[in-house]
Every structure is written in C-alpha cells, then in structure tokens.
C-alpha cells in the first residue's frame, strides 16, 4: 500500500448526492476526493429518463444529468477517483479510509454509496445473470429487439423500465406479485401500452423460477391463483426494489437500521464523529434524485461546520 493520502474530505461514492456535496465543499476550497467503485452518477446514470428533476421541463436522460453533475463538481476542483472502500474508521482525530491500493486520511467523510438492485432469489436468477437476466433496461434492452420479455415488479421503476423496453421488445409480460403500485401517470402510460398490445399485466403472479438452456433464458415459471403458469421469453428484467451499498461498514462503528441503511442524526452525521451520510444509502431516504442532491448539499454545509468546529477546539 502506498503512502497515506491526506485531504480535507473523503466522499465514498460519486452519485448525485456526493457530486452535489462536492460542488459545495470545493467551492469553499475544502479539498475533496471522491471514491467510486462503479459508475460515476450511480443508478441515476443508467436511468433512461428522469422526468421529475427540477429545471428540466422536457425531462433529461440519467446519463446526461450524471455527466452534468460530474463536470460541475470537477469544475470547482473535485478529485474523482475509482476505488472500492474496504474500511472506514476514526483515527488520530480524523477519518481513515482504506481501499485495496490506497490509504486516505481526512478531516471528515461522507458516505453516499447509494443502493443497488434487489434480487428475487429464485432458481436460475444467478445462473443466467447477464445471459438473459438483467436489472437495467437502458443497459441491456437493445439486445432484445423484436424479442419477448418478462419484467418482474409493480412499482415505479418496474413500470418505467417496462415502458422503456417496449421500444425494443415485440411483447412484454409484466409479472406483479400483488398490485401495481406505480404513480398515476405511469399507470396511465402502462394502460396505453396494454391497449396497444405491447404489454400484458399479470396481477397476483409470483416469479418462481427462471428456466433456460445452452446459456439462454427460455421461460419463466410462476404461480397465479395457486396454479403454475409458464411464460415463454428471451429475457427477464427484474425491478423489485433497492438494497443499500453498506457491506463495507459491517465491522465499523457506523450504525445501520434493520434493513441495512445508515442511521444519522439531524445533522446527517453517523455514529462516528466526522462521518456523514446522505442520499439513498441513508435510513429514511426518499429514494429520489432531487432529495439525494439536496441532502448532499446539506451534508456539505454540515461538514464545513464540523471542520471549522474541530479547528477551533
């Protein structure tokens, strides 16, 4: 491991919340390093269309929004690096952050690692991951032009992604365990797709097994009204919620709630003094890009106050 790298603030994650926070810290000459293990912009970057972010009356693609946030943060001096954090601890009056190759030391830290797609845990899901089972329509939808698809889920993301997939697929079977819980606007769009014969909605239908052969998905087996049902398909897209990216915090003093999200106080500070959390990874988050950005700005202001208080003490 190389020599310790010193900075004012370490931000873990480079999604909308961290990028927003970095705009605020760097504008005030607070030296800021962001560590991202995956995609700059997080899940927002692989979202097809964002229609509820203020300032974009015609909507904006997730990739475009992520790129704009990244450029804005870098314009003020944010140092965005790739690296997966393995540990974070309070050391010698500051915060120490470890990756596989580097050791960082900062006056404060922000955890904004967001969430990842939840799995349904059925036979075939892991076996056919990337070979017919997917969690990102904008990433993989184009591979299924004129093909049959199954989409699993009934919330906003499932309906939004299913509608996006109608651009490519010849037909989509939407499997909904209970009821469709999407917004009224999305439900109207879904009904239009149903009327046009692009989507069939199967309410009260579980997903029990993903079947395939020769490394290709061929069907999905489910249960409806106590009877087994089979849907022939070329691929499966799963959208059943999100899980927080907090695995690296298991052996730290950061407190998590019963579902793994980070607990914070009113100042967005965790149980470790000087370590803050914002965005989708935080317990009580609304899972909206606009609120994640707002929390990032709030966290940045609280981080500045914390650093100033520590300097005075």
C-alpha positions as CSV (number, residue, x, y, z in Angstrom):
1,X,0.0,0.0,0.0
2,X,1.3,3.4,-1.0
3,X,1.9,6.4,1.4
4,X,-1.1,7.8,3.1
5,X,-3.0,10.4,1.0
6,X,-4.2,13.5,3.0
7,X,-7.2,15.6,2.1
8,X,-9.9,17.6,3.8
9,X,-12.9,15.4,2.9
10,X,-13.3,11.9,1.6
11,X,-16.6,11.1,-0.2
12,X,-17.4,7.5,-0.7
13,X,-19.5,7.2,-3.8
14,X,-19.9,9.5,-6.8
15,X,-23.6,9.6,-7.4
16,X,-25.9,12.7,-7.4
17,X,-25.7,13.1,-3.6
18,X,-21.9,13.0,-3.4
19,X,-21.4,15.1,-6.6
20,X,-23.8,17.7,-5.2
21,X,-21.9,17.8,-1.9
22,X,-18.6,18.1,-3.7
23,X,-19.8,21.2,-5.6
24,X,-20.4,22.9,-2.2
25,X,-17.2,21.8,-0.5
26,X,-14.9,22.5,-3.4
27,X,-16.4,26.0,-3.9
28,X,-15.3,26.8,-0.4
29,X,-11.8,25.5,-1.0
30,X,-12.3,22.3,1.0
31,X,-10.1,19.8,-0.7
32,X,-12.3,16.9,-1.7
33,X,-11.7,13.4,-3.0
34,X,-14.5,11.2,-4.2
35,X,-14.0,7.4,-4.4
36,X,-16.3,5.5,-6.8
37,X,-16.2,1.7,-7.3
38,X,-18.6,1.6,-10.3
39,X,-20.3,4.2,-12.5
40,X,-20.0,8.0,-11.9
41,X,-23.6,9.1,-11.3
42,X,-24.6,5.8,-9.7
43,X,-28.0,4.4,-10.6
44,X,-29.1,7.8,-11.9
45,X,-26.5,7.4,-14.7
46,X,-28.2,4.2,-16.0
47,X,-31.8,5.5,-15.7
48,X,-33.3,6.1,-19.1
49,X,-35.4,9.2,-18.5
50,X,-35.7,11.4,-15.4
51,X,-38.9,13.5,-15.6
52,X,-39.1,14.7,-12.0
53,X,-35.8,16.6,-11.6
54,X,-36.4,20.3,-11.3
55,X,-35.2,22.5,-14.1
56,X,-35.7,20.1,-17.0
57,X,-39.2,20.7,-18.3
58,X,-38.8,18.1,-21.0
59,X,-37.0,15.6,-18.8
60,X,-33.4,14.6,-19.0
61,X,-31.7,11.3,-19.5
62,X,-30.0,9.9,-16.4
63,X,-26.6,9.8,-18.2
64,X,-26.8,13.4,-19.3
65,X,-27.8,14.5,-15.7
66,X,-24.9,12.5,-14.2
67,X,-22.4,13.9,-16.7
68,X,-23.5,17.5,-15.9
69,X,-23.2,16.9,-12.2
70,X,-19.7,15.4,-12.7
71,X,-18.5,18.3,-14.8
72,X,-19.8,20.8,-12.4
73,X,-18.1,19.2,-9.4
74,X,-14.8,18.9,-11.4
75,X,-15.1,22.5,-12.5
76,X,-14.6,23.6,-8.8
77,X,-11.8,21.1,-8.2
78,X,-13.4,17.8,-7.1
79,X,-10.9,14.9,-7.4
80,X,-12.9,11.9,-8.6
81,X,-11.1,8.6,-8.4
82,X,-12.0,4.9,-8.9
83,X,-11.6,2.6,-5.9
84,X,-13.6,0.3,-3.7
85,X,-13.6,1.2,0.0
86,X,-12.9,-1.7,2.4
87,X,-12.8,0.1,5.7
88,X,-13.5,3.5,7.4
89,X,-12.5,4.4,10.9
90,X,-11.9,7.3,13.2
91,X,-8.1,7.6,13.7
92,X,-6.0,10.3,15.4
93,X,-8.7,13.0,15.4
94,X,-9.6,12.3,11.7
95,X,-11.1,9.7,9.4
96,X,-9.1,7.0,7.8
97,X,-10.4,5.3,4.6
98,X,-8.9,2.2,3.1
99,X,-9.1,0.8,-0.4
100,X,-7.2,-2.2,-1.9
101,X,-4.4,0.1,-3.1
102,X,-4.6,3.3,-1.1
103,X,-4.9,4.7,2.4
104,X,-6.6,8.1,2.8
105,X,-6.8,10.4,5.8
106,X,-9.3,13.2,6.0
107,X,-10.8,15.7,8.5
108,X,-14.3,14.4,7.6
109,X,-16.0,11.9,5.4
110,X,-19.3,11.5,3.5
111,X,-20.8,8.1,2.8
112,X,-23.1,8.4,-0.3
113,X,-22.8,4.9,-1.8
114,X,-26.4,4.7,-2.8
115,X,-28.3,1.5,-3.4
116,X,-28.2,-1.5,-5.8
117,X,-30.8,-3.6,-7.4
118,X,-32.5,-6.2,-5.2
119,X,-32.6,-9.8,-6.4
120,X,-35.6,-12.0,-6.2
121,X,-33.6,-15.1,-5.2
122,X,-35.2,-17.7,-7.4
123,X,-33.6,-20.7,-9.2
124,X,-32.0,-19.6,-12.4
125,X,-31.6,-15.9,-11.5
126,X,-27.9,-16.1,-10.6
127,X,-27.1,-18.8,-13.2
128,X,-28.4,-16.7,-16.1
129,X,-27.3,-13.3,-14.8
130,X,-26.0,-11.3,-17.8
131,X,-27.2,-14.1,-20.1
132,X,-30.9,-13.4,-20.0
133,X,-31.4,-12.0,-16.6
134,X,-30.9,-8.2,-16.2
135,X,-31.5,-5.3,-13.8
136,X,-31.0,-2.3,-16.1
137,X,-33.3,-1.8,-19.1
138,X,-31.2,1.1,-20.6
139,X,-28.0,-1.0,-20.3
140,X,-29.4,-4.2,-21.9
141,X,-32.7,-3.5,-23.5
142,X,-31.4,-3.0,-27.0
143,X,-30.2,-6.6,-27.1
144,X,-33.8,-7.7,-27.2
145,X,-35.1,-6.1,-30.3
146,X,-38.2,-8.0,-31.6
147,X,-37.9,-10.4,-28.7
148,X,-40.3,-11.5,-26.0
149,X,-39.5,-10.3,-22.5
150,X,-40.7,-10.8,-18.9
151,X,-40.5,-7.9,-16.5
152,X,-40.8,-8.6,-12.7
153,X,-42.2,-5.9,-10.4
154,X,-45.0,-3.5,-9.9
155,X,-43.5,-0.2,-8.6
156,X,-42.5,2.9,-10.4
157,X,-39.1,1.6,-11.6
158,X,-40.6,-1.6,-12.9
159,X,-43.3,0.2,-14.9
160,X,-40.9,2.8,-16.1
161,X,-38.4,0.2,-17.3
162,X,-41.1,-1.9,-18.9
163,X,-42.3,1.0,-20.9
164,X,-38.8,1.7,-22.0
165,X,-38.4,-1.9,-23.1
166,X,-41.4,-1.6,-25.4
167,X,-39.1,0.3,-27.7
168,X,-37.3,-2.9,-28.5
169,X,-39.4,-6.0,-27.4
170,X,-42.1,-7.5,-29.5
171,X,-44.1,-8.1,-26.3
172,X,-43.7,-7.9,-22.6
173,X,-45.3,-9.9,-19.8
174,X,-45.3,-7.9,-16.6
175,X,-45.4,-10.2,-13.5
176,X,-46.7,-8.4,-10.5
177,X,-46.8,-10.2,-7.1
178,X,-49.6,-8.1,-5.6
179,X,-50.8,-4.9,-7.3
180,X,-49.3,-2.2,-9.5
181,X,-48.1,0.5,-7.1
182,X,-46.7,2.9,-9.6
183,X,-47.7,6.6,-9.9
184,X,-50.9,7.5,-11.6
185,X,-49.0,9.0,-14.6
186,X,-47.1,5.8,-15.1
187,X,-50.2,3.6,-14.7
188,X,-51.9,5.6,-17.4
189,X,-48.9,5.1,-19.7
190,X,-48.9,1.4,-18.8
191,X,-52.6,1.1,-19.7
192,X,-51.9,2.7,-23.1
193,X,-49.2,0.1,-23.7
194,X,-51.6,-2.6,-22.7
195,X,-54.3,-1.2,-25.1
196,X,-51.7,-1.2,-27.9
197,X,-50.9,-4.9,-27.2
198,X,-47.3,-4.2,-26.2
199,X,-47.7,-5.3,-22.6
200,X,-49.7,-7.9,-20.7
201,X,-50.1,-7.3,-17.0
202,X,-50.4,-10.4,-14.7
203,X,-51.6,-9.3,-11.3
204,X,-51.1,-11.6,-8.3
205,X,-48.4,-13.6,-10.1
206,X,-45.2,-14.8,-8.4
207,X,-41.9,-15.5,-10.1
208,X,-40.8,-18.9,-9.0
209,X,-38.1,-20.0,-11.4
210,X,-36.1,-18.8,-14.4
211,X,-35.6,-21.6,-16.9
212,X,-33.1,-21.8,-19.8
213,X,-30.8,-24.0,-21.8
214,X,-27.4,-23.5,-23.5
215,X,-26.8,-20.3,-21.5
216,X,-30.0,-18.7,-22.7
217,X,-33.3,-18.0,-20.9
218,X,-36.3,-19.7,-22.4
219,X,-39.1,-19.2,-19.9
220,X,-40.2,-18.0,-16.5
221,X,-42.3,-20.2,-14.2
222,X,-44.7,-18.5,-11.8
223,X,-47.8,-19.1,-9.7
224,X,-51.2,-17.5,-10.2
225,X,-54.3,-18.4,-8.2
226,X,-52.5,-21.5,-6.8
227,X,-51.7,-22.8,-10.3
228,X,-48.3,-22.9,-12.1
229,X,-48.0,-20.7,-15.2
230,X,-45.3,-20.5,-17.8
231,X,-44.2,-17.5,-19.8
232,X,-42.0,-18.1,-22.8
233,X,-39.4,-15.4,-23.0
234,X,-36.0,-14.5,-24.4
235,X,-35.0,-12.4,-21.3
236,X,-36.0,-11.3,-17.8
237,X,-35.7,-7.8,-16.3
238,X,-36.1,-7.6,-12.5
239,X,-37.1,-4.4,-10.8
240,X,-38.2,-5.2,-7.2
241,X,-36.6,-2.5,-5.2
242,X,-33.2,-1.5,-3.9
243,X,-30.6,-2.6,-1.3
244,X,-28.2,-0.2,0.4
245,X,-24.5,-0.4,-0.5
246,X,-23.3,-0.7,3.1
247,X,-21.5,-4.1,3.1
248,X,-18.1,-2.4,3.8
249,X,-19.5,-1.0,7.0
250,X,-20.1,-4.3,8.8
251,X,-17.1,-4.1,11.0
252,X,-17.2,-0.4,11.7
253,X,-18.9,1.8,14.3
254,X,-21.4,3.2,11.8
255,X,-24.9,2.1,12.9
256,X,-27.3,0.6,10.4
257,X,-31.1,0.1,10.7
258,X,-32.8,-3.3,10.4
259,X,-32.6,-3.2,6.6
260,X,-29.0,-2.1,6.3
261,X,-29.4,1.7,5.7
262,X,-27.2,4.1,7.6
263,X,-28.6,5.8,10.7
264,X,-27.8,9.5,11.1
265,X,-28.7,12.4,13.4
266,X,-30.4,15.6,12.4
267,X,-27.0,16.9,11.0
268,X,-26.7,13.8,8.8
269,X,-23.8,12.6,11.0
270,X,-23.4,8.9,11.7
271,X,-22.3,7.3,14.9
272,X,-18.7,8.1,14.0
273,X,-18.0,11.8,14.7
274,X,-16.9,13.4,11.4
275,X,-18.5,10.7,9.2
276,X,-21.7,11.8,7.5
277,X,-24.2,10.1,5.2
278,X,-26.6,11.3,2.5
279,X,-28.8,10.1,-0.3
280,X,-30.3,6.7,-0.9
281,X,-27.9,4.9,1.5
282,X,-29.3,6.8,4.5
283,X,-32.1,5.5,6.7
284,X,-35.3,7.4,5.9
285,X,-34.2,8.5,2.4
286,X,-37.0,9.0,-0.1
287,X,-35.0,7.4,-3.0
288,X,-35.4,10.4,-5.3
289,X,-32.6,12.1,-7.2
290,X,-33.7,15.6,-6.2
291,X,-33.8,14.8,-2.5
292,X,-30.4,13.0,-2.7
293,X,-28.9,16.1,-4.3
294,X,-30.5,18.3,-1.6
295,X,-29.1,16.0,1.2
296,X,-25.7,16.2,-0.4
297,X,-25.8,20.0,-0.2
298,X,-26.9,19.8,3.4
299,X,-24.2,17.3,4.3
300,X,-21.6,19.6,2.7
301,X,-22.6,22.5,4.9
302,X,-22.6,20.3,8.0
303,X,-19.2,19.0,7.1
304,X,-17.9,22.6,6.7
305,X,-19.3,23.4,10.2
306,X,-17.8,20.3,11.7
307,X,-14.3,21.0,10.2
308,X,-14.5,24.6,11.5
309,X,-15.5,23.5,15.0
310,X,-12.7,21.0,15.1
311,X,-10.2,23.6,14.1
312,X,-11.4,25.9,16.9
313,X,-11.2,23.2,19.6
